[in-house]
Amino acid sequence: MRASALRRVPRWTPGRIPGTLIPMAGVKGQVQKRGVERRRAMVDAAIELFARHGVRGTGVAAVAERAGTTPSAVIHHFGSKDGLVQAVLQEADRRALERLSVPVNAEPTLEQALDWLVRDAEHTAVAERDLAALHTTLTAENLGPGSALHTWFLNRGRALRTHLAALFARAAADGSAPAGVAPEVLAAEAAAFLEGVHLLWLLDPEQIDLVAVHRSYTDGLIARLRG
């Protein structure tokens, strides 16, 4: 047989898979992209199931089945069920920050911040019911000091009230609120409103207009502070 009739074997060069025209860097990028997509599918499945059944009522196997993968794949990506829960909470915060119209480190005015609360309610009512339900469910499951995420929710609640108190203090300093306001009290009031209205809406969405109630509260708060 002549040498020219022999099948030619492509020469391998670094960064290229033999017999293909796809650079190794491209293959790695595709693999990483698929990994990110699988991880996102698992987090989305967990958000849905945790919101519906709670963390205690949802196993890794159920999340894997909903995401179209295996329990071992879930553990591979998150290390444990607790790791998955943390990823879900981080995703919830990421989505909330993504909706902010001001930089994270900015100091918005009182009206800007309250306007964002209304716009966030509009988005939640349309697209984020599962996340709202998840927050309420996990908070209820972790009220006791011995529960797994109690410290996380405790610190998160305190951070929210601290942020709100700073907002009201700045409003008093710039004259958009009376000088004698109690920032910590107003912060606790606003935080209680946010928790309570979401609970009412989740229980009875047909009767509770989430956006209208948010707008009524924020408009009333501004009028009260200016009055």
Backbone bond lengths (Angstrom), bond angles and torsions (degrees), N, CA, C in turn:
res aa  C-N    CA-C-N  psi(-1)  N-CA   C-N-CA  omega(-1)  CA-C   N-CA-C  phi
1 M - - - 1.474 - - 1.518 109.22 -
2 R 1.330 115.42 133.50 1.457 119.47 -179.64 1.522 110.58 -70.32
3 A 1.335 114.33 148.11 1.469 119.58 -178.00 1.515 111.58 -59.41
4 S 1.368 115.30 -32.89 1.473 118.22 -177.74 1.508 112.41 -68.79
5 A 1.375 116.47 -20.13 1.460 119.73 -179.41 1.518 111.94 -83.97
6 L 1.328 116.21 -13.37 1.456 119.37 179.71 1.528 110.16 -68.79
7 R 1.340 115.44 146.67 1.469 120.13 178.05 1.521 109.34 -67.72
8 R 1.299 115.65 128.32 1.453 120.20 -179.98 1.528 109.90 -83.58
9 V 1.307 115.93 128.52 1.459 121.51 179.04 1.517 108.53 -95.46
10 P 1.319 117.89 122.36 1.465 119.54 -178.87 1.520 111.39 -57.63
11 R 1.305 115.43 138.10 1.459 120.09 178.91 1.525 109.22 -76.89
12 W 1.318 114.29 135.12 1.469 118.92 179.31 1.511 109.79 -83.57
13 T 1.305 114.97 136.48 1.463 120.46 173.48 1.513 108.09 -128.20
14 P 1.320 117.78 149.05 1.471 120.47 -179.53 1.522 111.34 -54.57
15 G 1.344 114.31 138.36 1.464 119.59 178.52 1.511 113.65 84.51
16 R 1.357 117.66 6.67 1.456 119.99 -179.05 1.525 109.24 -138.28
17 I 1.333 116.77 137.81 1.456 120.95 177.47 1.516 108.73 -79.29
18 P 1.361 118.92 131.25 1.464 120.68 179.86 1.522 111.88 -54.17
19 G 1.325 116.79 135.58 1.457 121.67 176.18 1.509 114.46 80.38
20 T 1.328 117.72 6.33 1.464 119.89 179.87 1.519 108.73 -132.00
21 L 1.307 113.66 170.53 1.460 119.88 175.89 1.522 111.02 -111.01
22 I 1.373 116.83 15.63 1.457 121.06 -176.09 1.521 109.68 -96.94
23 P 1.306 119.82 116.88 1.460 121.63 177.49 1.526 110.50 -60.82
24 M 1.328 116.53 148.67 1.459 120.94 178.94 1.523 111.19 -59.09
25 A 1.339 116.34 -36.88 1.466 119.32 179.49 1.520 110.69 -60.12
26 G 1.345 116.59 -37.63 1.459 120.27 178.50 1.512 112.01 -66.48
27 V 1.340 116.05 -39.67 1.465 120.23 178.57 1.523 110.23 -64.26
28 K 1.332 116.12 -44.45 1.462 119.58 178.77 1.523 110.94 -61.04
29 G 1.326 116.25 -38.83 1.458 119.75 178.68 1.517 112.02 -63.65
30 Q 1.349 115.98 -40.76 1.459 120.47 178.58 1.522 110.95 -65.27
31 V 1.345 116.17 -41.78 1.463 120.52 179.07 1.525 110.35 -63.18
32 Q 1.331 116.57 -43.94 1.462 120.57 178.85 1.524 111.27 -63.23
33 K 1.329 116.41 -40.09 1.461 120.21 179.14 1.518 110.80 -63.09
34 R 1.350 116.14 -43.85 1.467 119.12 178.44 1.527 110.68 -63.91
35 G 1.341 116.18 -37.10 1.459 119.53 178.05 1.517 111.83 -63.43
36 V 1.326 116.72 -42.31 1.467 121.23 178.02 1.525 110.39 -63.63
37 E 1.335 116.68 -41.92 1.461 120.89 -179.85 1.525 111.15 -64.91
38 R 1.350 116.80 -41.32 1.460 119.87 178.37 1.527 110.69 -65.01
39 R 1.315 115.83 -41.52 1.467 120.02 179.30 1.531 110.44 -63.00
40 R 1.336 116.49 -42.40 1.461 120.28 178.93 1.529 110.72 -63.16
41 A 1.335 116.79 -39.67 1.467 120.40 178.98 1.525 110.77 -63.38
42 M 1.325 116.80 -38.11 1.463 120.59 178.82 1.523 111.03 -67.34
43 V 1.329 116.85 -42.40 1.466 120.74 178.91 1.526 110.19 -64.64
44 D 1.327 117.43 -43.35 1.469 120.96 178.72 1.526 110.90 -61.63
45 A 1.336 116.46 -41.58 1.467 120.67 178.43 1.523 110.33 -64.11
46 A 1.326 116.54 -41.28 1.463 120.57 179.68 1.522 111.09 -65.44
47 I 1.328 117.44 -41.31 1.466 120.69 177.83 1.525 109.94 -57.50
48 E 1.320 116.06 -47.50 1.469 120.57 -178.67 1.523 111.68 -62.60
49 L 1.333 117.02 -47.93 1.461 120.60 -175.36 1.524 112.24 -74.98
50 F 1.323 117.73 -38.58 1.467 119.97 177.29 1.525 110.34 -63.41
51 A 1.331 116.41 -39.91 1.465 120.10 179.35 1.522 111.25 -64.97
52 R 1.319 115.87 -35.72 1.466 120.46 -176.10 1.524 112.59 -82.28
53 H 1.333 116.69 -41.22 1.466 120.57 -172.21 1.527 113.97 -118.71
54 G 1.335 117.55 -4.51 1.455 120.12 -174.95 1.519 111.10 81.42
55 V 1.319 115.61 163.15 1.463 119.54 178.67 1.521 110.20 -68.23
56 R 1.321 116.25 -42.01 1.465 119.81 -178.30 1.523 112.08 -64.46
57 G 1.314 116.32 -30.21 1.459 119.57 -178.29 1.514 114.43 -92.53
58 T 1.317 117.16 7.43 1.468 121.16 -177.83 1.522 109.88 -125.97
59 G 1.329 116.49 122.30 1.455 120.85 177.86 1.517 111.89 -93.95
60 V 1.322 115.36 165.69 1.464 120.77 177.77 1.520 110.57 -60.31
61 A 1.335 116.66 -36.72 1.467 120.56 -179.14 1.524 111.12 -61.97
62 A 1.339 117.03 -38.95 1.465 120.40 179.66 1.526 110.80 -66.80
63 V 1.323 116.54 -40.39 1.467 120.40 177.70 1.522 109.96 -63.48
64 A 1.334 116.09 -44.03 1.464 120.63 179.97 1.525 111.10 -61.29
65 E 1.327 116.38 -44.57 1.472 119.96 -179.92 1.525 110.77 -62.73
66 R 1.332 116.83 -42.62 1.464 120.22 -179.38 1.524 111.14 -65.39
67 A 1.335 116.45 -32.97 1.467 121.00 -178.50 1.521 112.56 -87.60
68 G 1.343 116.90 -3.54 1.459 120.26 179.59 1.511 113.56 73.71
69 T 1.336 116.36 34.36 1.459 120.01 -179.69 1.526 109.28 -137.87
70 T 1.314 117.38 -161.54 1.460 121.80 -177.30 1.525 110.72 -114.37
71 P 1.341 117.08 155.89 1.467 119.59 176.79 1.526 112.61 -57.48
72 S 1.334 116.74 -37.84 1.466 119.40 -179.98 1.528 111.28 -64.37
73 A 1.332 116.91 -32.96 1.467 120.14 177.67 1.528 110.54 -67.88
74 V 1.336 116.78 -38.80 1.468 120.51 177.74 1.528 110.04 -62.54
75 I 1.330 115.94 -46.09 1.464 120.35 179.24 1.527 110.46 -64.15
76 H 1.326 116.49 -36.81 1.468 120.38 178.71 1.528 110.86 -60.06
77 H 1.323 116.52 -41.08 1.466 120.60 -176.59 1.530 112.81 -79.00
78 F 1.349 117.19 -34.26 1.466 119.44 -170.88 1.525 114.42 -118.45
79 G 1.316 117.32 -8.57 1.459 120.76 176.95 1.511 114.74 85.15
80 S 1.325 117.08 -38.06 1.462 122.24 -178.34 1.522 108.62 -167.93
81 K 1.322 115.65 174.41 1.462 119.33 175.89 1.529 110.23 -64.79
82 D 1.325 117.25 -39.41 1.469 120.18 177.24 1.527 110.84 -60.36
83 G 1.339 116.25 -38.17 1.462 120.03 177.33 1.513 111.76 -63.75
84 L 1.332 116.12 -36.50 1.465 120.98 177.05 1.526 110.42 -66.33
85 V 1.319 116.62 -42.58 1.466 120.55 178.70 1.528 110.30 -61.25
86 Q 1.323 116.81 -43.70 1.463 120.17 178.23 1.526 111.05 -61.76
87 A 1.328 116.69 -40.03 1.471 120.38 178.58 1.524 110.86 -63.55
88 V 1.319 116.60 -37.87 1.465 121.14 178.52 1.531 110.26 -65.07
89 L 1.317 117.12 -44.28 1.464 120.77 179.29 1.528 111.05 -64.56
90 Q 1.328 116.62 -39.76 1.464 120.47 177.10 1.527 111.14 -64.06
91 E 1.330 116.44 -38.45 1.459 120.21 178.51 1.525 110.73 -65.89
92 A 1.326 116.76 -39.20 1.463 120.22 177.64 1.525 110.83 -61.04
93 D 1.328 116.62 -44.47 1.464 120.03 178.29 1.526 111.26 -66.63
94 R 1.338 116.61 -39.00 1.470 120.20 179.95 1.521 110.48 -60.86
95 R 1.326 116.95 -43.90 1.462 120.17 -179.52 1.526 110.97 -65.05
96 A 1.325 116.23 -38.67 1.464 119.38 179.30 1.527 110.68 -64.90
97 L 1.330 116.90 -44.99 1.462 120.50 179.69 1.521 111.43 -65.33
98 E 1.327 116.19 -33.90 1.465 120.95 -179.38 1.519 111.14 -63.70
99 R 1.336 116.13 -28.02 1.463 120.03 -178.57 1.528 112.73 -84.17
100 L 1.327 116.85 -9.54 1.466 119.44 179.37 1.519 110.50 -65.51
101 S 1.300 116.91 138.24 1.462 120.50 178.92 1.523 111.80 -95.67
102 V 1.336 116.85 1.59 1.465 121.27 177.70 1.515 108.18 -124.94
103 P 1.331 118.54 154.43 1.459 120.83 177.62 1.525 111.41 -57.02
104 V 1.338 115.77 150.24 1.460 120.91 -176.12 1.527 111.71 -56.78
105 N 1.333 117.43 -39.25 1.462 121.34 -176.03 1.529 113.40 -89.93
106 A 1.319 116.91 5.29 1.463 119.74 -179.15 1.526 110.43 -73.69
107 E 1.325 116.00 164.06 1.459 121.60 177.26 1.525 108.21 -117.18
108 P 1.334 117.87 87.92 1.463 120.65 -176.67 1.520 111.38 -68.48
109 T 1.314 115.06 157.23 1.459 119.38 173.24 1.521 108.37 -71.82
110 L 1.321 115.50 168.64 1.459 120.46 179.65 1.525 110.62 -59.55
111 E 1.329 116.87 -45.82 1.463 120.04 -178.68 1.527 111.31 -64.73
112 Q 1.337 117.90 -38.42 1.465 120.60 177.73 1.527 110.94 -62.51
113 A 1.317 116.04 -43.87 1.461 120.08 -178.51 1.526 111.30 -66.36
114 L 1.320 117.19 -43.07 1.461 120.07 -179.93 1.527 111.10 -69.00
115 D 1.329 116.58 -34.26 1.464 119.94 175.37 1.521 110.36 -63.35
116 W 1.335 116.57 -38.30 1.466 119.40 177.77 1.524 110.66 -64.12
117 L 1.331 118.07 -37.45 1.462 120.42 178.56 1.525 110.84 -60.02
118 V 1.327 116.65 -40.80 1.466 120.27 179.36 1.524 110.25 -66.68
119 R 1.333 116.83 -45.31 1.467 119.66 -179.86 1.526 111.66 -65.69
120 D 1.329 116.20 -34.34 1.462 119.51 176.55 1.525 110.42 -66.28
121 A 1.330 116.72 -37.68 1.466 120.39 176.88 1.524 110.62 -63.75
122 E 1.331 116.73 -39.36 1.466 120.45 177.60 1.531 110.61 -59.81
123 H 1.333 115.91 -44.26 1.463 120.07 179.90 1.526 110.71 -67.45
124 T 1.323 117.14 -43.67 1.464 121.18 -179.15 1.518 111.05 -59.99
125 A 1.330 116.57 -43.85 1.462 120.71 -177.93 1.519 112.02 -62.27
126 V 1.331 116.63 -31.11 1.465 120.79 -176.56 1.523 112.29 -91.35
127 A 1.339 117.25 -42.12 1.468 119.20 -166.04 1.521 116.52 -128.67
128 E 1.320 119.45 -9.75 1.459 118.80 -172.16 1.527 113.33 -127.30
129 R 1.330 117.01 35.57 1.464 118.15 -179.66 1.525 111.41 -61.72
130 D 1.344 116.53 -39.67 1.466 119.89 -179.20 1.524 111.67 -60.56
131 L 1.342 116.53 -41.04 1.464 119.24 179.51 1.526 111.45 -67.48
132 A 1.329 116.53 -38.90 1.464 119.70 177.70 1.524 110.33 -64.04
133 A 1.336 115.86 -43.09 1.463 120.26 178.03 1.522 110.88 -64.72
134 L 1.324 115.76 -38.95 1.461 120.32 179.11 1.526 110.88 -60.65
135 H 1.324 116.46 -46.72 1.468 120.41 -179.75 1.525 110.62 -59.29
136 T 1.328 116.60 -45.97 1.461 120.46 -178.53 1.523 110.97 -65.55
137 T 1.332 116.83 -43.43 1.462 121.25 -179.45 1.523 111.36 -63.20
138 L 1.331 116.47 -47.31 1.462 119.98 -178.39 1.525 111.73 -66.93
139 T 1.332 116.85 -36.37 1.462 119.40 177.06 1.522 110.12 -61.21
140 A 1.330 116.52 -46.13 1.463 120.82 -179.96 1.525 111.49 -63.27
141 E 1.325 117.26 -37.32 1.460 121.11 -179.00 1.525 112.48 -71.97
142 N 1.318 116.90 -18.30 1.464 119.79 -173.02 1.526 113.09 -121.74
143 L 1.335 116.46 32.47 1.460 120.11 177.57 1.523 111.52 -70.56
144 G 1.328 116.69 -34.87 1.464 120.90 -177.45 1.519 112.74 -75.12
145 P 1.341 117.82 142.33 1.470 121.48 -179.27 1.525 114.11 -58.30
146 G 1.320 117.83 -25.34 1.459 119.75 -177.39 1.511 114.47 -87.03
147 S 1.311 118.56 -3.49 1.464 121.26 -177.10 1.525 110.71 -77.18
148 A 1.330 114.55 158.44 1.466 120.69 -169.81 1.526 113.62 -60.61
149 L 1.339 117.28 -41.41 1.462 120.59 -173.68 1.527 112.93 -107.76
150 H 1.337 116.80 14.07 1.468 119.90 -177.28 1.530 111.36 -57.14
151 T 1.322 116.74 -47.65 1.464 120.46 -178.11 1.521 111.15 -63.58
152 W 1.338 116.43 -38.65 1.463 120.17 -179.91 1.522 110.52 -61.65
153 F 1.337 117.00 -47.77 1.464 120.42 -179.02 1.529 111.15 -70.24
154 L 1.332 116.94 -35.62 1.462 120.37 177.44 1.526 110.43 -61.02
155 N 1.333 116.13 -48.30 1.467 120.51 -179.62 1.524 111.61 -66.67
156 R 1.325 115.99 -37.01 1.462 119.47 179.76 1.531 110.50 -65.98
157 G 1.328 116.51 -42.35 1.459 120.23 178.16 1.520 112.09 -63.63
158 R 1.317 115.85 -40.92 1.465 119.49 178.31 1.524 111.25 -65.90
159 A 1.333 115.56 -39.81 1.470 119.33 178.98 1.525 110.95 -63.56
160 L 1.345 116.69 -39.64 1.464 120.39 178.00 1.519 110.74 -62.56
161 R 1.333 116.53 -46.41 1.467 119.61 -178.86 1.529 111.39 -66.42
162 T 1.325 116.88 -36.11 1.467 120.27 176.56 1.526 110.58 -62.78
163 H 1.337 115.43 -43.09 1.466 120.36 178.85 1.529 110.65 -63.24
164 L 1.329 116.73 -44.74 1.463 120.47 -179.96 1.528 111.09 -65.80
165 A 1.330 116.56 -40.06 1.467 119.89 179.16 1.526 110.83 -62.55
166 A 1.334 116.52 -40.43 1.469 120.10 177.50 1.523 110.51 -63.72
167 L 1.327 116.02 -36.65 1.461 121.10 178.47 1.528 110.66 -62.69
168 F 1.343 116.59 -46.17 1.467 120.31 179.93 1.530 111.06 -69.13
169 A 1.318 117.15 -34.52 1.470 120.18 178.05 1.526 110.61 -65.41
170 R 1.333 116.89 -40.70 1.471 119.84 177.41 1.522 110.49 -65.40
171 A 1.340 115.68 -37.57 1.466 119.40 178.97 1.527 110.61 -63.01
172 A 1.329 116.51 -39.11 1.467 119.68 177.69 1.525 110.59 -67.67
173 A 1.326 116.32 -36.34 1.468 120.58 -178.46 1.522 112.28 -70.53
174 D 1.339 117.13 -35.18 1.472 118.64 -177.65 1.528 112.81 -93.51
175 G 1.338 116.52 3.21 1.447 119.97 174.60 1.515 115.52 90.03
176 S 1.340 118.23 -0.41 1.466 119.77 179.17 1.520 112.08 -84.13
177 A 1.325 117.61 -1.59 1.464 123.40 173.07 1.524 107.49 -142.99
178 P 1.331 118.56 152.61 1.467 120.65 -179.35 1.524 111.67 -58.88
179 A 1.308 115.77 147.08 1.467 120.31 -177.63 1.527 112.23 -64.39
180 G 1.321 117.26 -24.40 1.459 119.69 -175.58 1.520 115.48 -90.87
181 V 1.324 118.35 10.42 1.462 119.63 -178.51 1.526 110.31 -66.65
182 A 1.333 115.46 154.97 1.466 121.31 175.85 1.524 107.87 -103.71
183 P 1.325 118.97 97.66 1.464 121.82 -174.41 1.526 113.96 -55.22
184 E 1.340 117.41 -40.76 1.463 119.77 -177.61 1.528 111.46 -66.72
185 V 1.333 116.38 -37.25 1.468 120.01 179.24 1.526 110.14 -68.24
186 L 1.329 116.77 -45.79 1.464 120.34 178.18 1.528 110.87 -62.18
187 A 1.328 116.83 -36.71 1.463 120.86 178.96 1.520 110.83 -64.70
188 A 1.328 116.85 -43.85 1.466 120.31 178.53 1.526 110.60 -64.74
189 E 1.334 116.22 -38.85 1.467 120.78 178.09 1.526 110.89 -62.31
190 A 1.335 116.72 -46.14 1.464 120.82 -179.14 1.524 111.27 -65.58
191 A 1.338 116.72 -41.29 1.463 120.31 178.95 1.525 110.68 -64.28
192 A 1.335 116.31 -40.51 1.463 120.23 178.56 1.527 110.77 -64.26
193 F 1.335 116.28 -39.73 1.466 119.53 176.40 1.522 110.74 -59.66
194 L 1.330 117.10 -48.05 1.463 120.86 -176.73 1.525 111.46 -60.86
195 E 1.327 116.70 -44.20 1.465 119.86 179.25 1.526 110.65 -66.19
196 G 1.327 116.04 -45.13 1.457 120.05 -175.21 1.512 114.10 -67.95
197 V 1.331 117.32 -43.52 1.462 119.32 -176.80 1.529 111.19 -67.67
198 H 1.331 116.70 -34.84 1.461 118.41 177.64 1.529 110.87 -67.42
199 L 1.318 117.11 -38.41 1.463 120.18 177.71 1.525 110.80 -63.32
200 L 1.340 117.36 -46.57 1.466 120.73 178.65 1.524 111.22 -60.07
201 W 1.317 116.31 -43.23 1.469 121.06 -179.25 1.524 111.54 -64.84
202 L 1.326 117.07 -41.43 1.464 120.26 179.32 1.521 111.25 -65.48
203 L 1.332 116.40 -35.98 1.460 120.19 179.19 1.523 112.20 -72.75
204 D 1.326 117.03 -37.26 1.465 120.25 -173.14 1.528 110.82 -143.96
205 P 1.330 117.77 69.08 1.469 120.67 -176.73 1.524 113.82 -63.76
206 E 1.339 117.68 -22.45 1.462 119.57 179.83 1.528 111.69 -74.14
207 Q 1.320 116.80 -27.26 1.461 120.75 -178.00 1.529 112.96 -98.90
208 I 1.333 117.02 -26.78 1.463 120.86 -175.83 1.524 109.71 -103.44
209 D 1.318 116.33 117.69 1.465 122.01 175.37 1.529 107.13 -90.35
210 L 1.327 115.99 100.60 1.461 121.13 -173.50 1.523 112.36 -56.72
211 V 1.318 116.45 -44.38 1.462 120.34 -176.81 1.527 111.03 -69.26
212 A 1.326 116.67 -44.51 1.466 120.30 -178.79 1.526 111.31 -62.27
213 V 1.321 116.80 -40.31 1.468 119.80 179.85 1.528 110.51 -68.17
214 H 1.334 117.25 -40.19 1.465 120.26 175.80 1.528 110.87 -59.95
215 R 1.325 115.38 -46.29 1.464 119.09 -177.68 1.533 110.70 -64.77
216 S 1.324 116.55 -40.18 1.461 120.18 179.19 1.533 110.78 -62.80
217 Y 1.323 115.85 -42.38 1.470 119.27 -179.35 1.524 111.38 -66.56
218 T 1.326 116.74 -48.02 1.472 119.35 -176.90 1.526 111.56 -66.68
219 D 1.339 117.24 -40.72 1.469 119.81 177.17 1.530 110.64 -62.65
220 G 1.333 115.67 -43.05 1.462 119.74 179.62 1.519 112.34 -65.40
221 L 1.337 116.02 -37.36 1.462 119.79 179.42 1.526 110.91 -65.66
222 I 1.322 116.76 -44.67 1.467 120.21 179.09 1.533 110.54 -62.84
223 A 1.341 116.32 -43.67 1.469 119.91 179.47 1.527 110.87 -62.69
224 R 1.328 116.40 -40.18 1.472 120.31 179.83 1.527 111.20 -65.03
225 L 1.318 116.36 -41.18 1.463 119.90 -178.98 1.526 111.80 -70.36
226 R 1.321 115.70 -30.89 1.465 119.07 -179.83 1.523 112.35 -83.77
227 G 1.363 115.04 -19.91 1.455 118.67 -174.72 1.502 113.79 -73.25
